[in-house]
């Protein structure tokens, strides 16, 4: 598949009536492990996970290191790859161009609650860069209306997310990513305000099941750094067992 055809396939997954489930990966071997499952239709990278892999705090990894890894992931799998590209690294348009060149066909780019006009300009820059490359790039425009809300009332965060989400869609974004612990009532308000099949959520502990979000009209669910945390927990558990005199379990699949 060409980059453009992979992008178009990803567009179709967002538009389908079934919620798009993407299990976030952080390197080539994790991407191949997820890609080997019959249920997989697309690959999403975890910016937090990739940053941690290289010893950086979330949001502080240099662009060239991030793009190198997401490019390696895109080259290692046949599925469309959508990448977490933080806030666009100061030049969302150029970052998008470089990501497309690396084989990536979609991205999360966060607003960090910057002024609305600045955030809209970022979305417009992504869309313009993708159009210049001839790729229907899938921008899952992230608003931090909840995760950076501080102590403001939840009603204000809902209103902020809806205002930003509508503005980003008008600027050409495909979907609006609203990370946070969203219950059914809040999710319903966001879908009503932004649009059915136009909301993306994160599956954190305590969140609804994917099927419940699907019923509410959500387009996509991802899991951020949590798959990596599960993998690292399994590693620590194995290490503790081995230190205590245990043995490596039998029957392990050769995933690496």
FENHUZI-V746009 format. One line per field, one symbol per residue. phi: phi as a letter, one per 40 degrees, with the letter a starting at -180 (. if undefined). A space follows every 50 residues. Layout:
phi: ???
This chain:
phi: .cdcccccccdccccccccccbccbbacccccccccccccbabbcbcccc dcdbgbcdgbccdcccccccccccccbcccbbbcbfbgfgacccccdccc cchcbaacbccffcddcccccccccccccccccgbcdcccccbcdbcbcg bcdcccccccccccdcccccchccabcbcicbcccccccccccbhcgbbb bbccdgcccdcccdccgccabbbfccdccccccccccccccccchcbccc gccccb
